[in-house]
Amino acid sequence: MAVQRDTSGQIESPVNRQFAQDLKEGFEQELKHIPSKYFYDDQGSKLFQAIMGMPEYYLTDAEFEILETQSMAIHKQLAWQEPFRIVELGAGDGKKTIQMLRAFEQAGLDFIFSPLDISEEAIRLLEASVREQLPSIKMESHVGDYFDYLGDSGTHKLPTLILFLGSNIGNYNESSATDLLKLIASNMNEKDALLVGFDLKKNPNTIKLAYDDPHGITRAFNLNLLERANRELGADFALDQFDFYCHYSPESGEVKSYLVSLKKQTVDFKHLNWQVDFEANELIWTEMSKKYSVEQIDKLGAGAGLQTESQFLDCKHFFSDCLFRKQPTH
């Protein structure tokens, strides 16, 4: 029996209650699973910043180049003359986005920047960074889940550029990615636009190194999921009894990451009064990151009711920031 339930366990925080529920559901699957959204607590966000700074993690530099050199081309494509909003979903540290904000500010454009992230610390650090580098920028920050935010944000009046950068879309399978884009599209007005970062298919060895780095940072990032369960749910995962593994399939374009139980063991969640059994070499699936061709990006958008305005690529054609609009209704 994988999970033994006891409803007497109490977790006070709503976030922790949801974490506990999602872990129970994930650990009851034939292939145990932890949703990748739980990577990004404060510690996980710090580790991800370290990942983005690795030379092997080409995605950051590629998208940084696009936003540093092509932001005004993106604005020209938008063709907005009036004030507008920039809403960034899963803003993180905003290092790349600041390149766009700087270009827009230097051009004298009138806009409000509204970053959204699930990590309060990430938002705090982003606000400090923007205020230091671009003190005149108008900001309206939000902490929370962008699914909740999108459901409440459809009544805005200013034209809005929604940013979903960093290849976050790659964490969803095609069906879920389509559903997410449909949700975003349903909260877009006619003039709004969506800029989505896609990691493009390339040499498989380049991709593999980005997700299985020699520094051990990605390993620590994955193990932090277990550490988070220890901190927040009273679990007793022994981190030295789990390892990290990932692989990339060039045919499907999918990187899949796992934690591996190194022995037969039982993990106790003392705050919840339930236990989880693991067999030796049993896997916990933690993340999927899908890579796309330019043609697949257009097709994905079309399936969600979005049309491609333009794809902005870095010089190596490693990455695409795709600008979508809602398909016109007839």
NORJO-V361748 format. One record per residue. RES is the residue in three letters. SS is DSSP state (helix for helix, strand for strand, loop for the rest). OMEGA is omega in degrees with one decimal (999 if undefined). Layout:
# NORJO-V361748
res=RES ss=SS omega=OMEGA
res=RES ss=SS omega=OMEGA
This chain:
# NORJO-V361748
res=MET ss=loop omega=-173.6
res=ALA ss=loop omega=-174.7
res=VAL ss=strand omega=175.5
res=GLN ss=loop omega=-173.5
res=ARG ss=loop omega=170.7
res=ASP ss=loop omega=-173.3
res=THR ss=loop omega=179.2
res=SER ss=loop omega=179.3
res=GLY ss=loop omega=-177.6
res=GLN ss=loop omega=172.3
res=ILE ss=loop omega=-171.5
res=GLU ss=loop omega=-174.5
res=SER ss=loop omega=175.7
res=PRO ss=helix omega=178.3
res=VAL ss=helix omega=179.5
res=ASN ss=helix omega=177.0
res=ARG ss=helix omega=178.9
res=GLN ss=helix omega=176.8
res=PHE ss=helix omega=179.9
res=ALA ss=helix omega=-179.6
res=GLN ss=helix omega=-179.2
res=ASP ss=helix omega=176.4
res=LEU ss=helix omega=178.5
res=LYS ss=helix omega=-179.6
res=GLU ss=helix omega=-179.2
res=GLY ss=helix omega=-178.1
res=PHE ss=helix omega=176.0
res=GLU ss=loop omega=178.9
res=GLN ss=loop omega=178.1
res=GLU ss=loop omega=169.0
res=LEU ss=loop omega=-177.2
res=LYS ss=strand omega=-170.9
res=HIS ss=strand omega=169.6
res=ILE ss=loop omega=-179.4
res=PRO ss=loop omega=-173.3
res=SER ss=helix omega=179.1
res=LYS ss=helix omega=-179.2
res=TYR ss=helix omega=170.4
res=PHE ss=helix omega=-160.2
res=TYR ss=loop omega=161.9
res=ASP ss=loop omega=-175.9
res=ASP ss=helix omega=179.2
res=GLN ss=helix omega=178.5
res=GLY ss=helix omega=178.1
res=SER ss=helix omega=177.2
res=LYS ss=helix omega=179.7
res=LEU ss=helix omega=179.5
res=PHE ss=helix omega=174.1
res=GLN ss=helix omega=178.0
res=ALA ss=helix omega=177.3
res=ILE ss=helix omega=-177.6
res=MET ss=helix omega=178.3
res=GLY ss=loop omega=-179.1
res=MET ss=loop omega=176.6
res=PRO ss=loop omega=-179.6
res=GLU ss=loop omega=-175.9
res=TYR ss=loop omega=-172.8
res=TYR ss=helix omega=-172.7
res=LEU ss=helix omega=-177.1
res=THR ss=helix omega=-178.1
res=ASP ss=helix omega=-178.2
res=ALA ss=helix omega=-179.6
res=GLU ss=helix omega=175.3
res=PHE ss=helix omega=179.5
res=GLU ss=helix omega=-179.3
res=ILE ss=helix omega=-175.5
res=LEU ss=helix omega=178.1
res=GLU ss=helix omega=-171.6
res=THR ss=helix omega=-172.0
res=GLN ss=helix omega=-178.1
res=SER ss=helix omega=-179.9
res=MET ss=helix omega=174.3
res=ALA ss=helix omega=176.2
res=ILE ss=helix omega=179.5
res=HIS ss=helix omega=177.8
res=LYS ss=helix omega=178.4
res=GLN ss=helix omega=178.9
res=LEU ss=helix omega=177.5
res=ALA ss=loop omega=176.3
res=TRP ss=loop omega=174.9
res=GLN ss=loop omega=-174.5
res=GLU ss=loop omega=174.0
res=PRO ss=loop omega=-177.1
res=PHE ss=strand omega=176.3
res=ARG ss=strand omega=167.7
res=ILE ss=strand omega=178.5
res=VAL ss=strand omega=-179.8
res=GLU ss=strand omega=179.2
res=LEU ss=strand omega=-177.6
res=GLY ss=loop omega=-168.8
res=ALA ss=loop omega=-177.8
res=GLY ss=loop omega=-177.3
res=ASP ss=loop omega=175.6
res=GLY ss=loop omega=-175.6
res=LYS ss=loop omega=-179.0
res=LYS ss=loop omega=-177.3
res=THR ss=helix omega=179.5
res=ILE ss=helix omega=176.8
res=GLN ss=helix omega=177.6
res=MET ss=helix omega=-179.9
res=LEU ss=helix omega=-179.7
res=ARG ss=helix omega=179.7
res=ALA ss=helix omega=-179.8
res=PHE ss=helix omega=179.9
res=GLU ss=helix omega=-179.8
res=GLN ss=helix omega=177.5
res=ALA ss=loop omega=178.4
res=GLY ss=loop omega=-179.9
res=LEU ss=loop omega=-177.5
res=ASP ss=loop omega=-176.1
res=PHE ss=strand omega=174.5
res=ILE ss=strand omega=178.2
res=PHE ss=strand omega=-178.8
res=SER ss=strand omega=178.0
res=PRO ss=strand omega=178.7
res=LEU ss=strand omega=177.0
res=ASP ss=strand omega=179.8
res=ILE ss=loop omega=-178.5
res=SER ss=loop omega=178.8
res=GLU ss=helix omega=179.5
res=GLU ss=helix omega=178.8
res=ALA ss=helix omega=178.5
res=ILE ss=helix omega=179.6
res=ARG ss=helix omega=179.3
res=LEU ss=helix omega=178.7
res=LEU ss=helix omega=178.8
res=GLU ss=helix omega=-179.8
res=ALA ss=helix omega=-178.9
res=SER ss=helix omega=-179.9
res=VAL ss=helix omega=-179.2
res=ARG ss=helix omega=-180.0
res=GLU ss=helix omega=-174.2
res=GLN ss=helix omega=-176.1
res=LEU ss=loop omega=-170.6
res=PRO ss=loop omega=-177.4
res=SER ss=loop omega=-179.5
res=ILE ss=loop omega=174.2
res=LYS ss=strand omega=-175.7
res=MET ss=strand omega=171.0
res=GLU ss=loop omega=-174.4
res=SER ss=loop omega=178.9
res=HIS ss=strand omega=174.2
res=VAL ss=strand omega=178.1
res=GLY ss=loop omega=-178.9
res=ASP ss=loop omega=-176.4
res=TYR ss=helix omega=173.7
res=PHE ss=helix omega=178.0
res=ASP ss=helix omega=-177.0
res=TYR ss=helix omega=-178.1
res=LEU ss=helix omega=179.3
res=GLY ss=helix omega=-177.6
res=ASP ss=helix omega=-168.3
res=SER ss=loop omega=-174.0
res=GLY ss=loop omega=-176.2
res=THR ss=loop omega=-178.4
res=HIS ss=loop omega=-178.3
res=LYS ss=loop omega=180.0
res=LEU ss=loop omega=170.2
res=PRO ss=strand omega=-172.5
res=THR ss=strand omega=169.5
res=LEU ss=strand omega=178.1
res=ILE ss=strand omega=178.9
res=LEU ss=strand omega=172.7
res=PHE ss=strand omega=-165.6
res=LEU ss=loop omega=171.2
res=GLY ss=loop omega=-178.5
res=SER ss=loop omega=175.9
res=ASN ss=helix omega=179.1
res=ILE ss=helix omega=-179.5
res=GLY ss=helix omega=178.4
res=ASN ss=helix omega=-178.2
res=TYR ss=loop omega=171.4
res=ASN ss=loop omega=-171.1
res=GLU ss=helix omega=179.9
res=SER ss=helix omega=-179.9
res=SER ss=helix omega=177.3
res=ALA ss=helix omega=177.2
res=THR ss=helix omega=179.2
res=ASP ss=helix omega=179.3
res=LEU ss=helix omega=179.3
res=LEU ss=helix omega=175.7
res=LYS ss=helix omega=178.3
res=LEU ss=helix omega=178.7
res=ILE ss=helix omega=-178.7
res=ALA ss=helix omega=-178.7
res=SER ss=helix omega=178.7
res=ASN ss=loop omega=178.1
res=MET ss=loop omega=170.2
res=ASN ss=loop omega=-173.8
res=GLU ss=loop omega=-176.8
res=LYS ss=loop omega=-175.1
res=ASP ss=loop omega=177.5
res=ALA ss=strand omega=-177.6
res=LEU ss=strand omega=176.7
res=LEU ss=strand omega=-174.9
res=VAL ss=strand omega=177.3
res=GLY ss=strand omega=178.7
res=PHE ss=strand omega=171.0
res=ASP ss=strand omega=-176.1
res=LEU ss=strand omega=174.9
res=LYS ss=loop omega=-176.4
res=LYS ss=loop omega=177.7
res=ASN ss=loop omega=-178.0
res=PRO ss=helix omega=-179.9
res=ASN ss=helix omega=177.0
res=THR ss=helix omega=179.8
res=ILE ss=helix omega=-177.9
res=LYS ss=helix omega=-179.4
res=LEU ss=helix omega=-179.0
res=ALA ss=helix omega=-175.3
res=TYR ss=helix omega=176.0
res=ASP ss=loop omega=-168.9
res=ASP ss=loop omega=-179.5
res=PRO ss=loop omega=-178.2
res=HIS ss=loop omega=-179.2
res=GLY ss=loop omega=-177.8
res=ILE ss=helix omega=178.9
res=THR ss=helix omega=175.7
res=ARG ss=helix omega=179.2
res=ALA ss=helix omega=178.6
res=PHE ss=helix omega=179.2
res=ASN ss=helix omega=179.9
res=LEU ss=helix omega=177.9
res=ASN ss=helix omega=174.2
res=LEU ss=helix omega=178.9
res=LEU ss=helix omega=178.3
res=GLU ss=helix omega=178.1
res=ARG ss=helix omega=176.7
res=ALA ss=helix omega=175.7
res=ASN ss=helix omega=-176.8
res=ARG ss=helix omega=-167.8
res=GLU ss=helix omega=-174.3
res=LEU ss=helix omega=178.1
res=GLY ss=loop omega=177.7
res=ALA ss=strand omega=178.6
res=ASP ss=loop omega=174.1
res=PHE ss=loop omega=171.9
res=ALA ss=loop omega=-171.4
res=LEU ss=helix omega=180.0
res=ASP ss=helix omega=176.9
res=GLN ss=helix omega=176.4
res=PHE ss=strand omega=177.7
res=ASP ss=strand omega=-178.2
res=PHE ss=strand omega=177.3
res=TYR ss=strand omega=171.7
res=CYS ss=strand omega=175.3
res=HIS ss=strand omega=178.3
res=TYR ss=strand omega=175.6
res=SER ss=strand omega=179.5
res=PRO ss=loop omega=-177.6
res=GLU ss=loop omega=-180.0
res=SER ss=loop omega=-175.8
res=GLY ss=loop omega=-174.1
res=GLU ss=strand omega=165.4
res=VAL ss=strand omega=176.7
res=LYS ss=strand omega=-177.4
res=SER ss=strand omega=-176.1
res=TYR ss=strand omega=161.5
res=LEU ss=strand omega=-174.5
res=VAL ss=strand omega=174.4
res=SER ss=strand omega=-175.1
res=LEU ss=loop omega=178.2
res=LYS ss=loop omega=172.7
res=LYS ss=loop omega=-173.8
res=GLN ss=strand omega=175.9
res=THR ss=strand omega=178.3
res=VAL ss=strand omega=-177.1
res=ASP ss=strand omega=173.7
res=PHE ss=strand omega=-169.3
res=LYS ss=loop omega=177.9
res=HIS ss=loop omega=-176.3
res=LEU ss=loop omega=-177.9
res=ASN ss=loop omega=171.5
res=TRP ss=strand omega=-175.5
res=GLN ss=strand omega=177.2
res=VAL ss=strand omega=178.6
res=ASP ss=strand omega=176.0
res=PHE ss=strand omega=171.6
res=GLU ss=loop omega=173.3
res=ALA ss=loop omega=179.4
res=ASN ss=loop omega=176.6
res=GLU ss=loop omega=-176.2
res=LEU ss=strand omega=165.2
res=ILE ss=strand omega=178.9
res=TRP ss=strand omega=-175.2
res=THR ss=strand omega=-173.2
res=GLU ss=strand omega=169.0
res=MET ss=strand omega=177.2
res=SER ss=strand omega=-174.1
res=LYS ss=strand omega=177.4
res=LYS ss=loop omega=-172.0
res=TYR ss=strand omega=163.3
res=SER ss=loop omega=177.9
res=VAL ss=helix omega=-179.4
res=GLU ss=helix omega=178.9
res=GLN ss=helix omega=177.9
res=ILE ss=helix omega=178.7
res=ASP ss=helix omega=-177.8
res=LYS ss=helix omega=179.1
res=LEU ss=helix omega=179.1
res=GLY ss=helix omega=-179.0
res=ALA ss=helix omega=179.2
res=GLY ss=helix omega=179.1
res=ALA ss=loop omega=179.6
res=GLY ss=loop omega=-179.9
res=LEU ss=strand omega=175.0
res=GLN ss=strand omega=-179.4
res=THR ss=strand omega=173.1
res=GLU ss=strand omega=-179.1
res=SER ss=strand omega=171.2
res=GLN ss=strand omega=-179.1
res=PHE ss=strand omega=-173.7
res=LEU ss=strand omega=172.0
res=ASP ss=loop omega=-173.3
res=CYS ss=loop omega=179.3
res=LYS ss=loop omega=-175.3
res=HIS ss=loop omega=174.7
res=PHE ss=loop omega=-166.4
res=PHE ss=strand omega=176.6
res=SER ss=strand omega=164.7
res=ASP ss=strand omega=-173.0
res=CYS ss=strand omega=179.1
res=LEU ss=strand omega=-179.9
res=PHE ss=strand omega=165.9
res=ARG ss=strand omega=173.5
res=LYS ss=strand omega=174.1
res=GLN ss=loop omega=-178.8
res=PRO ss=loop omega=176.8
res=THR ss=loop omega=-177.3
res=HIS ss=loop omega=999
